[in-house]
Amino acid sequence: MNPRILEVIPTDDYKLKLLFTNGERGFYDCAGLLNFGVFKELQDKNYFKKVQVLHGTVVWPHEQDICPDTVYSDAIKENT
């Protein structure tokens, strides 16, 4: 099982700055999701910034979420 998310900070360019349970940090780009189904609502930057961590994954108030394994594997990790 991949690490889960401990902390998320949204950016103005539809990226999520992340801290994972293994101590790694990285960015996940949500831009590719913005034109699909339930994720279209994330186009509203004010709504996008309401992202939170719940049970190790990122979620928004209207029940949008992204699989934590996908977030971890697709995130661009920062060099530490």
Wavefront OBJ file of the C-alpha trace (Angstrom):
o trace
v 0.000 0.000 0.000
v 1.298 3.449 -0.902
v 1.629 6.204 1.691
v -1.459 8.242 2.439
v -1.841 11.999 2.553
v -1.306 13.891 5.805
v -1.590 17.488 4.595
v -2.819 19.290 1.499
v -2.454 22.904 0.403
v -4.165 24.015 -2.835
v -2.350 26.354 -5.229
v -3.756 28.941 -7.632
v -2.847 26.801 -10.655
v -4.953 23.745 -9.702
v -2.152 21.851 -8.022
v -2.152 20.277 -4.602
v 0.933 20.620 -2.430
v 1.098 17.423 -0.399
v 2.744 15.844 2.616
v 2.583 12.031 2.683
v 2.676 9.688 5.675
v 6.191 8.535 4.732
v 7.503 12.119 5.022
v 7.725 12.749 1.277
v 6.401 15.984 -0.177
v 5.141 16.629 -3.650
v 2.646 18.215 -6.015
v -0.352 16.657 -7.728
v -1.702 18.480 -10.792
v -5.514 18.434 -10.951
v -5.742 20.370 -14.251
v -6.337 17.188 -16.242
v -9.454 16.371 -14.205
v -11.259 19.704 -14.541
v -13.299 18.794 -17.634
v -14.556 15.431 -16.398
v -17.862 14.677 -14.666
v -17.976 15.512 -10.984
v -14.587 17.220 -11.170
v -15.909 20.086 -13.360
v -16.947 21.858 -10.156
v -13.242 22.148 -9.262
v -12.868 24.722 -12.065
v -14.203 27.245 -9.541
v -10.972 28.224 -7.758
v -12.808 29.136 -4.563
v -14.330 25.666 -4.467
v -11.026 23.996 -5.444
v -9.407 25.626 -2.416
v -11.871 23.876 -0.085
v -9.891 20.640 -0.449
v -9.243 18.723 2.779
v -7.630 15.479 3.880
v -10.032 12.778 5.037
v -8.886 9.250 5.866
v -5.623 9.744 3.997
v -6.974 11.105 0.735
v -8.006 14.476 -0.689
v -11.695 15.356 -0.736
v -13.952 18.305 -1.500
v -17.292 19.212 0.138
v -19.506 17.715 -2.582
v -17.856 14.296 -2.239
v -15.264 14.572 -4.999
v -12.152 12.636 -4.110
v -9.055 11.222 -5.782
v -7.711 7.769 -4.993
v -4.744 8.178 -2.631
v -2.739 5.591 -4.608
v -3.245 7.647 -7.766
v -2.278 10.854 -5.990
v 0.909 9.294 -4.632
v 1.987 7.581 -7.854
v 1.251 10.604 -10.072
v 2.586 13.269 -7.704
v 5.828 15.017 -8.626
v 7.940 14.422 -5.533
v 10.162 17.154 -4.135
v 13.815 16.418 -3.565
v 14.676 16.590 0.107
l 1 2 3 4 5 6 7 8 9 10 11 12 13 14 15 16 17 18 19 20 21 22 23 24 25 26 27 28 29 30 31 32 33 34 35 36 37 38 39 40 41 42 43 44 45 46 47 48 49 50 51 52 53 54 55 56 57 58 59 60 61 62 63 64 65 66 67 68 69 70 71 72 73 74 75 76 77 78 79 80
